[in-house]
Amino acid sequence: MSTDSGADHDPVRNIDRHGVGDSTWSVHGGEKRQRFAKSVTEPIAQTATYAFDSLDEFDEYKQGRRSHFEYGRYGNPTIQAAEQKLAALDSAQSALLFSSGMSAITTVLLAILRGGQHMVIMEDCYRRTVQLCQLLGKFSIDCTRVRPGDFAALEAAVRPETRILFAESPTNPHLHIADLETLVPFAKQHRLRLLIDSTFATPINQRPIEFGVDLVFHSATKYLGGHNDLMAGVVCGKAPMIQAIKEFRDVIGTNSDPNSAYLLIRGIKTLALRVARQNETSHRMARFLEEHGKVSRVFYPGLQSHPDHAIAMAQMSGFGGVVSFDIDGDLARARAFVHALKLPYLAPSLGGVESLVSHPATISYSDLSREDRLEIGITDELIRYSVGVEDAEDIIADLEQALQAI
């Protein structure tokens, strides 16, 4: 599955993805039966370079007649094992691991686009992704932002030089859901590569490649790792495209490292268990908040009140572990609520076993004016809560006491 050139291995286990459950696939999907010293877990190949027995052996390797690792930037056994597992999770032919989610997105866009070309991005994508698209102007690559769900504007944005349509689903922090059943044929009609950031969904809740999406990204720092102890990013897709991106990555050096790959493999083993728990708790939490008098609005695609609920029901098996909501009041009340919480950490990330809470206006968008924030829906009262694996009753009780305190 991975396109890295690696040493000889036994074939990937002959397990049919459609014949097993999510937890079984999280544990065994994409894995080799035999590992070094017959270890159960994937060993860490902590090496920067690899030796050859002779120049003849090196020649055979370069000619594609022998599998072998060469240099750490081009491939590593532990990283290759992680890539194979990630590809299996996302129903992809191949996957490529990077040092962070933004590293993956940056490398892919630079690998695909050329000066004078154009891309379209949904304006509710991760803020750093939108900023990256603005920076691409330095390379004479133009970018147009379109509101999610506005297909008239999307149609108008496409030009003869447009090459990429980039979306995120669910989005951060309002959890909009991209309508893949509509976007995929649209991209094909206009001969565009459709790229989806599926970090919030994880491969457990949504697999865009099964809908015909070309490339899928994850910040593996989040749910895939799951323990707030690593940074990595991944892109999944068809093998020829991933191979071309790999050749570009080998030059610019945005690859991951074996220790992060090892932690990622370990985290993925419990992915389905964690996501199932987070889905259930988040749904309960969202319903609780929607009925609370001190909460004015809740953003969660599992609620019928969410504008994209029908789309989420059609293409997702779960609605994720993030709940965003507006406190009824003003900036002072929202900040007081955050400070009154006892269980979650105040931190700018998501997807780990620990619950995390964020006040986007303060933490992620403090450099924007209030008017600019409001234009993109970042109100003073908006709270983003990343649900961990704590007991739902304890999370809801903590929310209740914090709401009563303001």
C-alpha positions as CSV (number, residue, x, y, z in Angstrom):
1,M,0.0,0.0,0.0
2,S,2.7,2.5,0.9
3,T,4.9,3.6,-2.0
4,D,8.1,3.7,0.1
5,S,10.8,1.4,-1.1
6,G,11.3,-1.0,1.7
7,A,12.9,-4.2,2.7
8,D,11.2,-7.5,2.0
9,H,8.2,-8.2,4.2
10,D,5.5,-10.8,4.4
11,P,2.3,-9.9,2.7
12,V,-0.3,-7.8,4.6
13,R,-2.7,-10.0,6.4
14,N,-5.5,-11.2,4.2
15,I,-8.4,-9.6,6.1
16,D,-11.3,-8.2,4.2
17,R,-12.2,-4.7,5.4
18,H,-15.9,-5.3,4.7
19,G,-15.9,-8.6,6.7
20,V,-14.8,-7.2,10.1
21,G,-15.7,-4.4,12.5
22,D,-14.1,-1.1,13.1
23,S,-12.1,-2.2,16.2
24,T,-10.8,-5.3,14.5
25,W,-9.7,-3.3,11.5
26,S,-8.1,-0.6,13.7
27,V,-6.0,-3.3,15.3
28,H,-5.2,-5.5,12.3
29,G,-5.8,-3.5,9.2
30,G,-2.8,-3.0,6.9
31,E,-0.5,-4.9,9.2
32,K,2.2,-7.4,8.4
33,R,2.0,-10.9,10.0
34,Q,5.7,-11.2,10.6
35,R,7.9,-8.4,12.2
36,F,11.5,-8.2,13.4
37,A,12.2,-10.9,16.0
38,K,8.5,-11.9,15.7
39,S,7.5,-9.0,17.9
40,V,3.8,-8.4,18.4
41,T,4.1,-4.6,18.1
42,E,5.9,-2.7,15.3
43,P,9.5,-2.1,16.3
44,I,11.1,1.4,16.0
45,A,13.7,1.4,13.3
46,Q,15.8,4.3,14.8
47,T,18.2,4.8,12.0
48,A,19.0,7.6,9.5
49,T,20.6,5.5,6.8
50,Y,20.8,1.9,5.5
51,A,23.7,-0.2,4.4
52,F,24.2,-2.1,1.1
53,D,26.3,-5.2,0.7
54,S,27.7,-4.1,-2.6
55,L,27.4,-1.6,-5.4
56,D,25.7,-4.4,-7.4
57,E,23.0,-4.6,-4.8
58,F,22.6,-0.8,-4.9
59,D,22.3,-0.9,-8.7
60,E,19.5,-3.6,-8.4
61,Y,17.7,-1.4,-5.9
62,K,17.9,1.7,-8.1
63,Q,16.6,-0.3,-11.1
64,G,13.6,-1.5,-9.1
65,R,14.7,-5.1,-9.0
66,R,15.4,-5.2,-5.2
67,S,13.4,-3.9,-2.3
68,H,15.6,-1.9,0.1
69,F,15.7,1.2,2.3
70,E,18.3,3.8,1.4
71,Y,18.1,7.0,3.5
72,G,15.7,8.1,6.3
73,R,14.2,11.0,4.3
74,Y,13.1,8.5,1.6
75,G,11.6,5.8,3.8
76,N,11.8,3.9,7.1
77,P,10.3,0.5,8.1
78,T,8.3,2.0,11.0
79,I,7.0,4.9,9.0
80,Q,6.1,2.5,6.1
81,A,4.1,0.3,8.6
82,A,2.2,3.4,9.7
83,E,1.5,4.4,6.1
84,Q,0.2,1.0,5.3
85,K,-2.1,1.0,8.3
86,L,-3.4,4.5,7.5
87,A,-4.1,3.6,3.9
88,A,-6.1,0.5,5.0
89,L,-8.1,2.7,7.5
90,D,-9.1,5.1,4.8
91,S,-9.9,2.5,2.1
92,A,-7.0,4.0,0.0
93,Q,-4.4,2.4,-2.2
94,S,-1.6,4.3,-0.5
95,A,-0.7,6.8,2.2
96,L,2.1,9.1,2.9
97,L,3.2,10.3,6.4
98,F,4.4,13.8,7.2
99,S,5.7,15.8,10.2
100,S,2.3,17.5,10.8
101,G,-1.1,17.9,9.2
102,M,-0.1,21.3,7.7
103,S,3.1,19.8,6.4
104,A,1.0,17.3,4.5
105,I,-1.3,19.9,3.0
106,T,1.5,22.3,2.2
107,T,3.6,19.6,0.5
108,V,0.6,18.2,-1.6
109,L,-0.5,21.7,-2.8
110,L,3.1,22.6,-3.8
111,A,3.5,19.2,-5.5
112,I,0.4,19.5,-7.6
113,L,0.1,23.2,-8.4
114,R,2.2,25.3,-10.7
115,G,2.6,29.0,-11.2
116,G,-0.4,30.5,-13.1
117,Q,-2.8,27.8,-11.8
118,H,-5.8,28.3,-9.5
119,M,-7.6,26.5,-6.7
120,V,-10.9,26.8,-4.9
121,I,-11.2,26.4,-1.2
122,M,-14.2,26.4,1.1
123,E,-13.8,29.5,3.3
124,D,-14.6,27.6,6.5
125,C,-11.6,25.4,6.2
126,Y,-9.0,25.3,9.0
127,R,-7.6,28.8,9.3
128,R,-4.0,27.9,8.7
129,T,-5.0,26.1,5.5
130,V,-6.7,29.3,4.3
131,Q,-3.6,31.3,5.3
132,L,-1.5,28.9,3.3
133,C,-3.7,29.5,0.2
134,Q,-3.0,33.2,0.6
135,L,0.7,32.6,0.8
136,L,0.6,30.6,-2.5
137,G,0.3,33.9,-4.2
138,K,4.0,34.2,-3.7
139,F,4.3,31.4,-6.2
140,S,1.8,32.9,-8.7
141,I,-0.9,30.4,-7.6
142,D,-4.3,32.0,-7.2
143,C,-7.0,30.9,-4.7
144,T,-10.7,31.7,-4.5
145,R,-12.7,31.2,-1.2
146,V,-16.3,30.0,-1.5
147,R,-18.9,29.7,1.2
148,P,-19.9,26.1,2.0
149,G,-23.0,24.9,0.3
150,D,-23.1,27.8,-2.2
151,F,-22.9,25.8,-5.4
152,A,-23.7,28.8,-7.6
153,A,-20.6,30.6,-6.2
154,L,-18.6,27.4,-6.5
155,E,-19.6,27.1,-10.2
156,A,-18.7,30.8,-10.8
157,A,-15.3,30.4,-9.1
158,V,-14.0,27.6,-11.4
159,R,-11.7,28.9,-14.2
160,P,-9.9,27.1,-17.1
161,E,-6.8,27.2,-15.0
162,T,-8.4,25.7,-11.8
163,R,-6.9,22.4,-10.7
164,I,-8.0,21.8,-7.1
165,L,-11.1,22.0,-5.1
166,F,-10.3,21.8,-1.3
167,A,-12.9,21.3,1.4
168,E,-13.0,20.2,5.0
169,S,-15.6,18.0,6.6
170,P,-16.6,18.5,9.4
171,T,-15.2,22.0,9.6
172,N,-13.6,23.8,12.6
173,P,-15.4,25.1,14.7
174,H,-18.9,25.1,13.2
175,L,-18.8,21.5,12.0
176,H,-20.2,22.1,8.6
177,I,-20.4,18.9,6.5
178,A,-19.3,18.8,2.8
179,D,-21.9,17.2,0.6
180,L,-19.6,14.6,-1.0
181,E,-22.4,13.2,-3.2
182,T,-22.5,16.6,-4.9
183,L,-18.9,17.7,-4.7
184,V,-17.4,14.5,-6.3
185,P,-19.4,14.7,-9.6
186,F,-18.9,18.5,-9.7
187,A,-15.1,18.0,-9.4
188,K,-15.1,15.3,-12.1
189,Q,-17.3,17.5,-14.4
190,H,-14.7,20.3,-14.2
191,R,-11.7,18.0,-14.2
192,L,-10.6,19.1,-10.7
193,R,-8.8,17.2,-8.0
194,L,-11.0,17.0,-5.0
195,L,-9.1,17.2,-1.7
196,I,-10.8,16.7,1.7
197,D,-9.4,17.4,5.2
198,S,-11.2,14.7,7.2
199,T,-9.4,15.2,10.5
200,F,-12.6,15.8,12.6
201,A,-14.4,12.8,11.1
202,T,-11.6,10.2,11.3
203,P,-11.8,7.1,9.0
204,I,-14.2,5.5,11.6
205,N,-17.0,8.1,11.0
206,Q,-16.3,8.9,7.3
207,R,-14.1,7.6,4.4
208,P,-14.3,10.2,1.6
209,I,-12.3,8.0,-0.8
210,E,-15.2,5.6,-0.9
211,F,-17.2,8.5,-2.3
212,G,-14.6,9.1,-5.1
213,V,-12.6,11.9,-3.4
214,D,-9.0,12.0,-4.8
215,L,-7.0,12.8,-1.7
216,V,-7.9,12.7,2.0
217,F,-5.9,14.5,4.7
218,H,-5.7,13.9,8.5
219,S,-3.9,15.8,11.2
220,A,-2.7,12.5,12.8
221,T,-1.8,14.7,15.8
222,K,-5.5,14.6,16.7
223,Y,-7.8,11.4,16.8
224,L,-5.5,9.0,15.0
225,G,-2.7,9.4,17.6
226,G,-5.3,10.1,20.2
227,H,-3.1,10.8,23.2
228,N,-1.8,14.4,22.6
229,D,1.8,13.0,22.5
230,L,2.8,13.2,18.8
231,M,2.6,15.4,15.8
232,A,2.1,13.9,12.3
233,G,0.0,14.3,9.2
234,V,-1.1,12.0,6.4
235,V,-2.5,12.1,2.9
236,C,-4.3,9.0,1.4
237,G,-5.2,8.3,-2.2
238,K,-4.4,6.3,-5.3
239,A,-0.9,4.9,-5.5
240,P,0.3,6.8,-8.6
241,M,-0.6,10.2,-7.2
242,I,0.8,9.3,-3.7
243,Q,4.1,8.2,-5.4
244,A,4.4,11.5,-7.3
245,I,3.8,13.4,-4.0
246,K,6.4,11.2,-2.3
247,E,9.0,12.1,-4.9
248,F,8.4,15.8,-4.1
249,R,8.4,15.1,-0.3
250,D,11.7,13.3,-0.7
251,V,13.2,16.5,-2.0
252,I,11.8,19.1,0.5
253,G,12.0,16.8,3.5
254,T,8.6,17.1,5.2
255,N,8.6,13.5,6.3
256,S,7.8,12.2,9.7
257,D,10.1,10.3,12.1
258,P,10.0,6.7,13.3
259,N,9.2,7.5,16.9
260,S,6.1,9.5,15.9
261,A,5.1,6.7,13.5
262,Y,5.4,4.1,16.3
263,L,3.2,6.2,18.6
264,L,0.7,6.7,15.8
265,I,0.5,2.9,15.2
266,R,-0.1,2.4,18.9
267,G,-2.8,5.1,19.0
268,I,-4.6,3.7,16.0
269,K,-5.1,0.4,17.7
270,T,-7.7,2.0,20.0
271,L,-9.1,4.4,17.4
272,A,-12.5,2.8,16.9
273,L,-13.0,2.3,20.7
274,R,-12.1,6.0,21.4
275,V,-14.2,7.4,18.6
276,A,-17.2,5.3,19.5
277,R,-17.0,6.7,23.0
278,Q,-16.5,10.2,21.9
279,N,-19.3,10.0,19.4
280,E,-21.7,8.8,22.1
281,T,-20.6,11.3,24.7
282,S,-20.6,14.3,22.3
283,H,-24.1,13.5,21.1
284,R,-25.4,13.4,24.7
285,M,-23.5,16.5,25.6
286,A,-24.9,18.4,22.5
287,R,-28.5,17.4,23.4
288,F,-27.9,18.6,27.0
289,L,-26.5,21.9,25.9
290,E,-29.3,22.5,23.4
291,E,-31.9,22.2,26.1
292,H,-30.0,24.4,28.6
293,G,-31.3,27.9,29.1
294,K,-27.9,29.5,29.3
295,V,-26.8,28.2,25.9
296,S,-28.1,30.0,22.9
297,R,-27.0,27.7,20.1
298,V,-25.2,24.4,19.6
299,F,-23.2,23.3,16.6
300,Y,-23.2,19.5,16.2
301,P,-24.1,17.6,13.1
302,G,-25.9,14.9,15.0
303,L,-28.6,17.4,16.1
304,Q,-31.6,18.0,13.8
305,S,-31.0,21.7,14.3
306,H,-27.7,21.6,12.5
307,P,-28.0,22.9,8.9
308,D,-26.1,19.9,7.5
309,H,-27.8,17.2,9.7
310,A,-29.3,15.4,6.7
311,I,-26.0,15.3,4.8
312,A,-24.2,13.9,7.9
313,M,-26.9,11.3,8.4
314,A,-26.4,10.2,4.7
315,Q,-22.6,10.0,4.6
316,M,-21.3,9.6,8.2
317,S,-21.6,6.7,10.6
318,G,-20.9,8.9,13.6
319,F,-20.9,12.7,14.2
320,G,-17.5,13.2,15.9
321,G,-16.1,14.3,19.3
322,V,-16.3,18.1,19.0
323,V,-19.2,20.2,20.1
324,S,-19.3,23.9,19.6
325,F,-21.8,26.2,21.2
326,D,-22.6,29.8,22.0
327,I,-23.1,30.8,25.7
328,D,-26.1,33.0,26.2
329,G,-24.6,36.4,27.1
330,D,-21.4,38.2,26.2
331,L,-17.6,37.8,26.1
332,A,-17.3,38.1,29.9
333,R,-19.8,35.3,30.5
334,A,-18.1,33.1,27.9
335,R,-14.7,33.6,29.6
336,A,-16.3,33.0,33.0
337,F,-17.8,29.8,31.8
338,V,-14.4,28.5,30.5
339,H,-12.7,29.4,33.8
340,A,-15.5,27.6,35.8
341,L,-15.0,24.3,34.0
342,K,-13.0,21.8,36.2
343,L,-12.6,18.7,33.9
344,P,-11.2,19.8,30.5
345,Y,-7.8,21.4,29.9
346,L,-7.8,24.8,28.3
347,A,-5.8,24.0,25.2
348,P,-5.8,24.6,21.4
349,S,-6.1,21.0,20.1
350,L,-8.6,18.1,19.9
351,G,-9.1,14.4,19.5
352,G,-7.1,13.1,22.5
353,V,-8.3,11.1,25.5
354,E,-8.4,14.2,27.6
355,S,-11.2,16.6,27.1
356,L,-10.0,20.1,25.9
357,V,-11.9,23.4,25.8
358,S,-11.1,26.4,23.7
359,H,-12.5,29.9,23.3
360,P,-11.8,30.6,19.6
361,A,-12.1,34.3,19.8
362,T,-9.3,34.4,22.3
363,I,-7.1,31.4,21.4
364,S,-7.4,31.0,17.6
365,Y,-8.6,34.4,16.3
366,S,-7.2,37.0,18.6
367,D,-5.3,38.7,15.8
368,L,-8.5,39.5,14.0
369,S,-10.8,42.4,14.7
370,R,-14.1,41.7,16.2
371,E,-15.8,42.7,13.0
372,D,-13.7,40.2,11.0
373,R,-14.3,37.5,13.5
374,L,-18.0,38.0,13.4
375,E,-18.0,37.9,9.6
376,I,-16.8,34.2,9.7
377,G,-19.0,33.3,12.6
378,I,-16.5,33.5,15.5
379,T,-18.6,35.2,18.1
380,D,-17.4,36.3,21.5
381,E,-19.7,33.7,23.1
382,L,-18.5,30.7,21.0
383,I,-17.0,27.7,22.9
384,R,-15.3,24.7,21.3
385,Y,-15.3,21.5,23.4
386,S,-13.2,18.5,22.3
387,V,-14.7,15.5,24.1
388,G,-12.2,13.0,25.6
389,V,-13.0,9.5,26.9
390,E,-14.0,10.5,30.4
391,D,-17.5,9.4,31.6
392,A,-20.3,11.3,29.9
393,E,-22.0,11.8,33.3
394,D,-18.9,13.5,34.6
395,I,-18.5,15.8,31.6
396,I,-22.2,16.8,31.7
397,A,-22.1,17.4,35.4
398,D,-19.1,19.6,35.0
399,L,-20.8,21.6,32.2
400,E,-23.9,22.0,34.5
401,Q,-21.9,23.4,37.4
402,A,-20.0,25.8,35.1
403,L,-23.2,27.1,33.5
404,Q,-24.7,27.5,37.0
405,A,-21.6,29.5,38.0
406,I,-22.2,32.3,35.4
